[in-house]
C-alpha cells in the first residue's frame, strides 16, 4: 500500500479544512444534535450517541493512515462549523459526504469545502471516481453536488437511521477524467 496523504490542512477562501481529530467530538455532537442536520444524514442516529460519536472520531486518524477515509473538520474563523469527508475508499473510489451546522446553511460553505475535498481526493489521494448521494428532499445538497459536476446515476430507496424509515436517495458520481 502506498503512503497515505499527509494530514495537512486545506485553506480555501473563507475556510480551513483540517483533518479531524478525537477532540472534535463535542462540537460535532452539538451540530448533530440539531434534528434538521441529523435528518439529512442516512447513518446518523438521533439524538446522537456521544460514546458512538467519540469512537467514530477516535478512528479518523487510523482510517486516514490506512487509506480508508479522509475526514476534515471545517473551520470558519477558528470555529468548527461542519465535517466533510471521503469515506469507503477502495479500488480508486470513495464517497463524498458533508454536514454543517444550520447557522452556516445557505452561505456556500458546503460547496466551498466539498470542492476542496474533491480536489484533494483526485489530486492528492489519487482517486478515479467519487460517489455521493442525497435524500431527494434535500434540494440544497443536490444543488451542491450538481455544481461540483456530479451527475445522477440512479434514484433508490435507502434506510435512514435518523428518520427511522426508507427515504428516496439520489446517487451521483464524478469521475476524474471528466474534470478540466
C-alpha positions as CSV (number, residue, x, y, z in Angstrom):
1,X,0.0,0.0,0.0
2,X,1.4,3.5,-0.9
3,X,2.0,6.0,1.8
4,X,-1.2,7.8,2.9
5,X,-1.6,11.5,2.0
6,X,-0.1,13.9,4.5
7,X,-2.6,15.1,7.2
8,X,-2.2,18.8,6.2
9,X,-4.9,21.4,6.5
10,X,-6.5,22.8,3.3
11,X,-7.2,26.6,3.2
12,X,-10.0,27.9,0.9
13,X,-11.1,31.5,0.5
14,X,-13.2,31.5,3.7
15,X,-12.5,28.2,5.4
16,X,-9.8,25.9,6.9
17,X,-10.3,22.2,6.5
18,X,-8.1,20.3,8.8
19,X,-8.0,16.5,9.4
20,X,-10.5,15.8,12.1
21,X,-9.3,14.5,15.5
22,X,-10.9,13.0,18.5
23,X,-11.1,16.4,20.1
24,X,-13.7,17.4,17.6
25,X,-16.3,15.1,19.1
26,X,-18.1,17.6,21.3
27,X,-18.5,20.2,18.7
28,X,-19.7,17.6,16.1
29,X,-22.1,16.2,18.8
30,X,-23.6,19.7,19.2
31,X,-24.0,20.1,15.4
32,X,-25.6,16.7,15.0
33,X,-27.9,17.3,18.0
34,X,-30.0,19.5,15.6
35,X,-32.8,17.4,14.1
36,X,-32.6,19.4,10.8
37,X,-29.0,18.4,10.4
38,X,-29.4,14.8,11.5
39,X,-32.5,14.1,9.4
40,X,-30.5,14.6,6.2
41,X,-27.8,12.0,7.2
42,X,-28.6,8.4,6.4
43,X,-26.5,6.8,9.0
44,X,-26.8,9.3,11.8
45,X,-28.7,8.4,15.0
46,X,-31.0,11.0,16.6
47,X,-30.4,12.0,19.1
48,X,-26.7,11.3,18.6
49,X,-25.0,8.9,20.9
50,X,-21.9,10.6,22.5
51,X,-20.0,7.4,23.0
52,X,-20.5,6.2,19.5
53,X,-19.5,9.6,18.1
54,X,-16.4,9.6,20.3
55,X,-15.5,6.1,19.0
56,X,-16.1,7.3,15.4
57,X,-13.8,10.3,15.8
58,X,-11.3,8.2,17.6
59,X,-10.9,6.1,14.4
60,X,-10.4,9.0,12.0
61,X,-6.6,9.1,12.2
62,X,-6.3,5.3,11.7
63,X,-8.7,5.4,8.8
64,X,-6.6,8.1,7.2
65,X,-3.4,6.2,7.8
66,X,-5.0,3.0,6.3
67,X,-6.3,4.9,3.3
68,X,-9.9,4.1,4.1
69,X,-11.3,7.6,4.8
70,X,-10.2,11.2,4.7
71,X,-12.2,13.3,7.1
72,X,-11.9,17.1,7.7
73,X,-13.3,19.4,10.3
74,X,-14.4,22.6,8.6
75,X,-13.5,25.8,10.4
76,X,-14.6,29.3,9.9
77,X,-12.9,31.9,12.0
78,X,-11.4,29.2,14.2
79,X,-14.8,27.5,14.9
80,X,-15.8,24.1,13.6
81,X,-19.0,24.6,11.5
82,X,-19.1,21.1,9.9
83,X,-17.5,18.0,8.6
84,X,-16.6,17.0,5.1
85,X,-15.1,13.6,4.1
86,X,-14.4,11.0,1.6
87,X,-15.0,7.5,3.1
88,X,-15.4,4.0,1.9
89,X,-12.2,4.4,-0.1
90,X,-11.3,1.3,-2.1
91,X,-10.2,0.4,-5.6
92,X,-9.7,4.1,-6.6
93,X,-13.1,5.2,-5.5
94,X,-14.6,6.9,-2.4
95,X,-17.8,8.6,-1.3
96,X,-18.2,12.3,-0.5
97,X,-20.2,13.3,2.5
98,X,-20.7,16.6,4.4
99,X,-22.8,18.1,7.2
100,X,-22.8,21.6,8.6
101,X,-24.4,23.5,11.5
102,X,-27.7,25.0,10.5
103,X,-26.4,28.6,11.1
104,X,-24.0,28.0,8.2
105,X,-26.5,26.8,5.6
106,X,-27.2,28.9,2.5
107,X,-23.8,30.6,2.5
108,X,-21.9,28.4,0.1
109,X,-19.7,26.7,2.7
110,X,-20.7,23.2,1.7
111,X,-19.8,23.9,-1.9
112,X,-16.5,25.5,-0.9
113,X,-15.5,22.7,1.4
114,X,-16.7,19.9,-0.8
115,X,-14.9,21.4,-3.8
116,X,-11.6,21.4,-1.9
117,X,-12.1,17.8,-0.7
118,X,-13.0,16.6,-4.2
119,X,-9.7,18.2,-5.5
120,X,-7.9,16.5,-2.6
121,X,-9.5,13.2,-3.5
122,X,-8.4,13.3,-7.1
123,X,-5.1,15.2,-6.9
124,X,-3.7,14.0,-3.5
125,X,-5.4,10.7,-2.7
126,X,-5.3,9.6,-6.3
127,X,-9.0,8.6,-6.6
128,X,-10.5,8.0,-10.0
129,X,-14.2,8.3,-9.1
130,X,-16.1,9.9,-6.2
131,X,-19.6,8.8,-5.4
132,X,-22.2,10.9,-3.5
133,X,-25.8,10.8,-2.6
134,X,-28.5,12.9,-1.0
135,X,-32.1,12.5,0.1
136,X,-34.4,13.7,-2.6
137,X,-35.9,16.2,-0.2
138,X,-32.5,17.7,0.5
139,X,-32.5,20.0,-2.5
140,X,-29.7,22.2,-1.2
141,X,-27.3,19.2,-1.1
142,X,-28.4,18.2,-4.6
143,X,-27.5,21.7,-5.9
144,X,-24.1,21.5,-4.2
145,X,-23.3,18.1,-5.9
146,X,-24.5,19.3,-9.3
147,X,-22.5,22.5,-9.1
148,X,-19.4,20.3,-8.3
149,X,-20.1,18.4,-11.6
150,X,-21.5,15.2,-10.2
151,X,-24.1,13.5,-12.4
152,X,-27.0,11.4,-11.3
153,X,-26.8,7.6,-11.9
154,X,-29.9,6.4,-10.1
155,X,-32.6,7.1,-7.5
156,X,-33.1,4.4,-4.9
157,X,-34.8,3.8,-1.6
158,X,-32.4,3.6,1.4
159,X,-33.0,3.1,5.1
160,X,-32.5,6.4,7.0
161,X,-31.4,5.6,10.6
162,X,-32.2,9.2,11.8
163,X,-35.7,9.2,10.3
164,X,-36.4,5.5,11.1
165,X,-37.8,5.0,7.6
166,X,-36.8,4.4,4.0
167,X,-36.2,7.6,2.0
168,X,-35.7,8.3,-1.6
169,X,-32.0,8.9,-2.3
170,X,-30.4,10.3,-5.5
171,X,-27.0,8.6,-6.2
172,X,-24.4,10.6,-8.2
173,X,-20.8,10.2,-9.4
174,X,-17.9,12.3,-10.5
175,X,-15.0,10.8,-12.5
176,X,-11.5,12.3,-12.5
177,X,-11.4,12.2,-16.4
178,X,-14.4,14.5,-16.6
179,X,-12.7,17.4,-14.8
180,X,-10.9,20.0,-16.9
